[in-house]
Amino acid sequence: MSVRHRTRSEREQLELFRALPGDLAPRDAQDLMAYPFFSLAKTHRTTPIDFRMNEIAIRVEAVPEHGMATIWDADVLIWAASQIVEARDAGLRTSRLMAATPREILTFTRRGTSARDYHRLKAALDRLQSTTVATSLRQTPPNPHMRVRPDTNSPPEAGGRRMHRFSWINEWTERADAHGNADGIDLILPDWFYRAVLDDALVLTIDPAYFSLTGGLERWLYRLVRKHAGRQRTGWRFDLRHLHIKSASLSPFKRFAFELRDIARRQPLPGYRLFIERETGGRELLAFARARLSAGPCGQPVEAHVLSGTEEHVPSGTGPTCYQEPEQVNSSSRSIDSQPTNLDSNLEESNPSVVGDRRNRWKAGRGER
């Protein structure tokens, strides 16, 4: 009689990591800041995201029952990244299997803690689990002898790179106390996201005021600006049509451009100043740069750019945001002569892709950005 060995579930193979107490500095994954992975609308989206640029390919699909994970749902991933980085920097063991109370997640993301907020959190977890992603980001470099597949409805093997397929949450469960009342949440993160946060340290701190941004386009734009502008004194600029593609928004370009102009007029992004630039030929660009930063409540300067794993203490940002509105200028629009735009990530981004010489590598050859 043969002995059958039961295959251990993913959960049984992982050590449980319990959420750290207290208010932590919010950290975001750079890949999620730079590329379109989420719906920017609160309405139910099932239309796939199919983004291709150079060697990068991303396809995001949703099921009709839950719809695509939104940029508000991504706050759960910001919470997870912040927990993982904080624990690692404290010398604690981390895991893809995480346990927390709904209150811990909701308060971190500046949400309410009512029954309605808890039900919204559960709906967000359902969308994160049911949304599927296929991407060539951080996959094996192209094989020069590999034939590139023709364009099909399936996710492309971009430039010969392998595609990594996953959901934002592999699974999640509710814990109950002895009386059967909901008492916590366990969730398992995908390896692709976990490695980006833990092994490659591809994370950036973000302003806690980000969670107060109510518009999906505002949130997406803050993450993009935070990723690209960094410390660069000369700022960054994108062609509006390129931004439309990069956002994967379902809004027509005319509406998308109108909303970007309105954001530039209102200046809602903490820590950054936006401008609409019009070239002599009529093309519109969105330019952005760091705004003047004030001292925080503790009297210490606010650090706009902190690499994960640095030895310096990172303020948790539990108090009011340290952002101070820059001095007013005459207009959020300006006319310029033709200048080069930034079409995608390049060597002058605010962070390196590899952590090693953490303090100096991002300054090398070009001065502090």
C-alpha positions in Angstrom: 0.0 0.0 0.0 1.5 3.3 -1.1 1.7 6.2 1.3 0.3 9.4 0.0 2.0 12.6 1.1 -0.4 15.6 1.5 0.9 18.7 -0.4 1.4 21.5 2.1 -0.6 24.6 1.3 1.1 27.9 0.6 -0.1 29.2 4.0 1.3 26.2 5.8 4.8 26.9 4.3 4.9 30.5 5.4 5.7 31.9 8.8 3.1 34.3 10.1 4.2 38.0 10.3 2.0 40.1 12.7 1.6 43.7 11.9 3.9 46.1 13.9 2.1 48.5 16.2 2.3 52.3 15.9 2.3 54.7 13.0 4.9 53.9 10.4 6.3 55.9 7.5 4.3 55.2 4.4 6.3 53.4 1.7 5.2 52.7 -1.9 6.7 50.3 -4.5 8.3 52.1 -7.3 7.0 49.8 -10.0 3.5 50.5 -8.9 4.2 54.2 -9.0 5.6 54.3 -12.5 3.3 52.0 -14.4 -0.5 51.5 -14.9 -1.6 48.6 -12.6 -4.9 49.9 -11.2 -8.2 51.4 -12.2 -8.3 55.2 -11.5 -12.1 55.2 -11.2 -14.4 54.2 -8.4 -16.8 52.8 -10.9 -16.7 49.1 -11.7 -14.0 48.5 -14.4 -13.7 45.2 -16.3 -11.9 46.6 -19.4 -8.3 45.2 -19.2 -5.2 47.3 -19.0 -2.9 46.4 -21.9 0.2 48.6 -21.6 3.3 48.1 -23.8 6.3 50.4 -24.0 9.8 49.4 -25.2 10.6 46.1 -23.3 7.8 46.6 -20.7 4.5 44.8 -21.0 1.7 44.9 -18.5 -1.7 43.3 -18.8 -4.2 43.6 -15.9 -7.5 41.7 -16.0 -10.6 41.8 -13.8 -13.6 39.5 -13.2 -17.1 40.9 -13.6 -18.1 40.0 -10.0 -15.6 42.3 -8.3 -14.1 44.5 -11.0 -10.5 45.7 -11.3 -8.5 46.7 -8.2 -8.5 50.5 -7.9 -5.8 52.9 -6.9 -7.7 53.2 -3.5 -7.4 49.5 -3.0 -3.6 49.8 -3.5 -3.5 51.5 -0.1 -3.5 48.0 1.3 -0.3 47.3 -0.6 1.3 50.6 0.7 0.4 49.4 4.2 2.0 46.0 3.5 5.2 47.6 2.0 5.5 49.9 5.0 5.2 47.0 7.4 7.8 44.9 5.6 10.4 47.6 5.3 9.9 48.8 8.9 10.4 45.2 10.1 13.4 44.5 8.0 15.1 47.7 9.0 14.5 46.7 12.6 16.1 43.3 12.1 12.8 41.4 12.3 11.9 38.4 10.2 9.2 39.2 7.6 6.9 37.0 5.6 4.4 37.1 2.7 1.8 35.8 5.2 0.7 38.9 7.1 -1.8 39.3 10.0 -3.4 42.5 11.1 -6.7 43.9 12.4 -8.9 45.8 10.0 -8.5 48.8 12.4 -4.7 48.8 11.9 -5.0 48.9 8.1 -7.8 51.5 8.1 -6.1 53.9 10.5 -2.8 53.6 8.6 -4.6 54.6 5.4 -6.4 57.5 7.1 -9.8 55.8 6.8 -12.7 55.6 9.2 -13.2 52.5 11.4 -17.0 52.0 11.1 -18.7 48.9 10.0 -19.1 50.5 6.6 -15.4 51.1 6.3 -14.7 47.5 7.3 -17.0 46.2 4.6 -15.2 48.5 2.0 -11.9 47.1 3.1 -13.2 43.5 2.5 -14.4 44.6 -0.9 -10.9 46.0 -1.7 -9.3 42.7 -0.6 -11.7 40.8 -2.9 -10.7 43.1 -5.8 -7.0 42.7 -5.0 -7.3 39.0 -5.0 -9.4 38.6 -8.1 -7.5 41.0 -10.3 -4.8 39.3 -12.3 -1.5 40.8 -13.5 1.0 39.7 -16.2 4.1 41.7 -16.6 7.6 41.6 -17.9 9.0 44.0 -15.3 12.0 42.6 -13.5 12.0 39.4 -15.5 14.7 37.6 -17.4 16.5 39.9 -20.0 15.7 39.1 -23.7 17.3 36.1 -25.3 18.8 37.3 -28.6 18.0 33.9 -30.2 14.3 33.9 -29.0 11.7 34.7 -31.6 9.3 37.4 -30.4 5.7 36.2 -30.5 3.3 38.0 -32.9 0.7 40.2 -31.4 -2.1 38.2 -29.9 -4.8 38.6 -27.3 -2.6 36.9 -24.7 0.0 38.9 -22.7 3.0 39.4 -24.9 6.5 38.1 -24.2 7.9 41.6 -24.4 11.2 41.6 -26.2 11.7 38.0 -25.4 11.2 38.6 -21.6 9.3 36.1 -19.6 6.0 37.2 -18.1 5.3 36.9 -14.4 1.6 36.3 -13.6 0.1 36.9 -10.2 -2.7 38.5 -8.2 -2.1 41.4 -5.7 -3.2 39.1 -2.9 -2.9 35.3 -3.3 -5.5 34.7 -0.6 -7.0 36.3 2.4 -9.1 35.1 5.4 -11.0 36.6 8.3 -10.0 35.5 11.8 -12.7 35.1 14.5 -12.6 35.3 18.2 -14.0 32.7 20.6 -17.5 34.2 20.1 -17.3 34.1 16.3 -16.8 37.8 15.9 -14.4 39.1 13.2 -11.1 39.7 15.0 -8.5 40.1 12.2 -7.3 39.5 8.7 -4.6 37.2 7.3 -3.4 37.8 3.8 -0.7 36.3 1.5 1.2 38.7 -0.8 2.5 37.6 -4.2 6.2 36.8 -4.5 6.6 39.5 -7.3 5.5 42.3 -5.0 7.3 40.9 -1.9 10.6 40.6 -3.6 10.4 44.2 -5.0 9.8 45.5 -1.5 12.1 43.3 0.5 14.9 42.0 -1.7 15.4 44.8 -4.2 14.3 47.6 -1.9 12.4 49.3 -4.8 10.5 51.5 -2.5 10.0 55.2 -1.8 8.6 57.0 1.2 5.5 59.0 0.4 3.8 61.9 2.1 1.0 60.7 4.5 -1.2 63.5 2.9 -1.4 61.2 -0.1 -4.2 59.3 1.6 -6.2 62.5 1.7 -6.2 62.8 -2.1 -9.7 62.0 -3.2 -9.4 61.8 -7.0 -8.1 58.7 -8.7 -6.1 60.9 -11.3 -4.7 63.0 -8.4 -3.5 59.8 -6.6 -2.0 58.3 -9.8 -0.3 61.6 -10.6 1.2 62.1 -7.2 2.8 58.6 -7.3 4.2 59.3 -10.8 5.5 62.7 -9.8 7.0 61.3 -6.6 8.7 58.5 -8.5 10.2 60.7 -11.2 10.8 64.1 -9.7 12.6 63.0 -6.6 15.5 65.5 -5.8 15.9 66.8 -9.3 16.1 70.6 -9.1 15.2 71.0 -12.8 12.1 68.9 -12.4 10.5 66.6 -15.0 8.1 67.0 -17.9 5.8 64.7 -19.8 3.8 65.1 -23.0 0.1 65.0 -22.1 -0.7 62.4 -24.7 2.1 60.2 -23.3 0.6 60.6 -19.8 -2.8 59.6 -21.1 -1.3 56.3 -22.4 0.8 55.8 -19.2 -2.3 56.2 -17.0 -4.4 53.6 -18.8 -7.3 55.8 -18.1 -10.6 55.0 -20.0 -11.4 58.8 -20.2 -11.1 60.3 -23.7 -7.9 62.3 -24.1 -9.8 65.6 -24.2 -11.3 64.9 -20.8 -8.1 63.6 -19.4 -6.2 66.7 -20.5 -8.9 69.0 -19.0 -8.6 67.2 -15.6 -4.8 67.5 -15.7 -5.1 71.3 -16.3 -7.5 71.5 -13.4 -5.1 69.6 -11.1 -2.3 72.0 -12.1 -4.6 74.9 -11.3 -5.6 73.6 -7.9 -2.1 72.3 -6.9 -3.3 69.5 -4.6 -0.2 67.3 -4.6 1.8 67.5 -1.4 5.5 68.5 -1.9 5.3 69.2 -5.6 4.5 72.1 -7.9 2.8 71.4 -11.3 2.8 73.5 -14.5 1.1 73.1 -17.9 3.7 74.2 -20.5 2.7 75.0 -24.0 5.2 74.8 -26.7 5.2 77.3 -29.6 3.8 74.5 -31.8 0.9 74.1 -29.5 1.8 70.8 -27.8 1.1 70.7 -24.1 3.4 69.3 -21.5 2.9 68.7 -17.8 6.0 69.9 -15.8 6.6 69.2 -12.2 9.2 69.9 -9.6 9.7 69.8 -5.8 8.0 72.6 -3.9 9.7 74.4 -1.1 9.6 72.2 2.0 9.1 73.5 5.5 10.4 72.2 8.8 8.2 69.6 10.4 6.6 69.9 13.8 9.7 68.5 15.4 11.8 71.3 13.9 13.6 68.9 11.6 13.6 69.4 7.8 11.3 67.1 5.9 13.2 64.6 3.8 11.6 64.5 0.4 13.5 61.4 -0.8 14.5 58.5 1.4 15.8 55.2 0.1 14.7 52.1 1.9 17.4 50.7 4.2 19.1 54.0 4.9 20.5 54.4 8.4 18.9 57.7 9.0 15.7 57.8 11.0 12.6 58.3 8.9 9.9 60.3 10.6 6.6 58.4 10.7 4.6 61.4 9.6 1.9 60.8 12.2 1.3 64.5 12.7 0.1 67.0 10.1 1.8 66.9 6.8 5.1 68.7 6.6 4.3 70.1 3.2 4.0 73.9 3.0 2.3 75.5 0.0 5.0 77.2 -2.1 4.9 80.9 -2.8 2.2 81.7 -5.3 3.1 82.3 -8.9 1.2 84.1 -11.5 -0.2 81.1 -13.3 -0.1 77.3 -13.5 0.5 77.6 -17.2 3.4 79.0 -19.2 4.6 79.1 -22.7 8.0 77.8 -23.6 10.2 77.0 -26.5 10.5 73.4 -27.5 12.3 71.3 -24.8 12.9 67.6 -24.6 10.3 65.5 -22.7 10.8 62.5 -20.5 9.0 59.7 -22.2 9.7 57.0 -19.6 12.0 55.9 -16.8 15.6 56.6 -17.5 18.9 57.0 -15.7 17.9 60.4 -14.3 15.1 59.1 -12.2 15.1 59.8 -8.5 16.3 56.4 -7.5 18.5 53.5 -8.7 17.1 50.1 -9.4 19.7 48.3 -7.4 20.5 49.0 -3.8 24.2 48.8 -2.9 25.9 52.1 -2.6 22.7 53.5 -1.2 23.9 56.9 -0.2 25.9 57.8 -3.2 25.0 55.8 -6.2 22.0 58.0 -7.1 24.4 61.0 -7.1 27.1 59.5 -9.2 28.2 61.4 -12.2 25.4 64.0 -12.2 25.5 65.7 -8.8 22.7 65.5 -6.3 19.3 65.3 -7.9 
